[in-house]
Amino acid sequence: MILGLDVSTKTIGIALFEDNDGKGDLKVLTHVTPKVKPQPETKLQELFEKATIFEDECLKKYVGIGITKVIIEEPLLRSNNVNTVATLLRFNGIISRAAYDILGVIPEYISSYDSRAFAYPELMEIRTHSKKGEKYPDAKIAKASPVLFGGYDFEVDKKMVVWEKVADLEPQITWLYDKKGKLRKENFDMTDAYTCVRAAMKRDGLWL
């Protein structure tokens, strides 16, 4: 069994796969959104209490089912707010330690870029147009290397593209919608968790 996690301080996406002869069979796709009440005095205390909720609602339920890998998507650090980056890194570390303590597995990590590139190699295409929609010269295109989402507009909603990939691969999943009929943000945490497992296993030559 392989557990994939997409960790943020609000929601943790969870994907549980069974490794089955060169492919993965999805068993669980869910999330935990830990809410701490009353509000803790410090942000660090809140992180520890959120981790405890995650342990109870996820990790402890999976003890003894044969998890041999825990794969975590590395947090994106593109933020002008140093405190936000520091908080995300701390929480990622806390969750990683919890996975090790409870499941006895040292987590592996994969970047969001590699996650999408290895899971869905068809997303790697040569970009032929600029942000303004102007076509690059043929000579430039001929020398260019494929990039992630190269076949899409620069402003494409990347998380929606990934969701569409997972929805096609797993048509049995019942997705979460808000009152206006729009996909809830938790879906994207779940699809990121799914994608990081699929990518890491393909990257390491373990799945087709």
C-alpha positions, 0 to 999 in steps of 0.5 A: 500500500502506498500513501500520498499526501498533499500537505497545506496548513488548511487541508491535507489531501490523501490518496491511498493506492494498492501496488498491483503488478506494475500499476496502482489501484486507487483505494481511497481518495479523501482529505482532512481539514483539521479545525482547532477549537478554541483558537490556540494561543500561538500558530505553532500550537495550532500546527501541532493540534492540527497534526494531532487531528490528522493523525487521528482521522488518517494515519492511525486508521491506516496502521497495520494495512501494509503501507510501505511508502509515503509520498509527499508533494513538496510545498511550493515556496513561491511566496513573498511572505517569509512567514507563510513559507516558514509555517508551511515548511514547519507543518510539512515537517510535523506531518512527515514526522507523524507519518514516520512515528505512526506508520514506521515509514520514512516519507519520500518527496516529489516537487509539484513540477515533477509530480505533474510531469511524470504522472501526465507526460502528455502535458509536456509540450513545446510552447509555440506562442508567447503570452501575447499569443504571438507565434514564435519563429520556427527556428526558436520552436525547433530548438525548444524543449518541452515544458509543462503545460506548454500546449496550454495558454499561460493563464490556464488553471493548472489545478483544473487540468490536473483534476480533469486528468484524475477525473478521467482516470478515476471515473468512479470518484464522487467529487465535492461541490459547493452550493453554487455547483463549483468544485470545492478547493479540497478536490485539488488537494486530493488530486495533488495527493493522487498525482504525487503517488502516480508520478513517484512510482512512474519516475522510479520505474515501478509503474507503467 
